[in-house]
């Protein structure tokens, strides 16, 4: 059985305290100072990968890049455009599993979701991020 790869996202330095200490992969949406990166690494000792956009990587300081390299942390550019889909992942899985067997109207009645939303979710289900409450989940 493979180990669970725990991922987290950070967009604001004030949310460093809310990071999962067992986090192995972190996605950052803006640059952080050398000091803040040290704070992140202190909080999440198991981080081995940081994903970020190309523009965020360009704005990241050289000393910060060197620090991450010396700690063996990989910087990977990830292009994730668009807003995350706002639906519980279990419901999305149900829709995707059943939409080929039922009409949109049948799914609307069965799952209590408007058929226009079902159509939208099927169309955009290839996106790699889903919003669950206030948390954004990145899918592989």
Secondary structure, 3 states (H helix, E strand, C coil): CCCCCCEEEECCHHHHHHCCCCCCEEEECCCCCHHHHHHHHHHCCCCCEEEECHHHHHHCCHHHHHHHHHCCCEEEECCCCCCCEECCHHHHHHHHHHCCCCCHHHHHHHHCCCHHHHHHHHHCCCCCEEEECCEEEECC
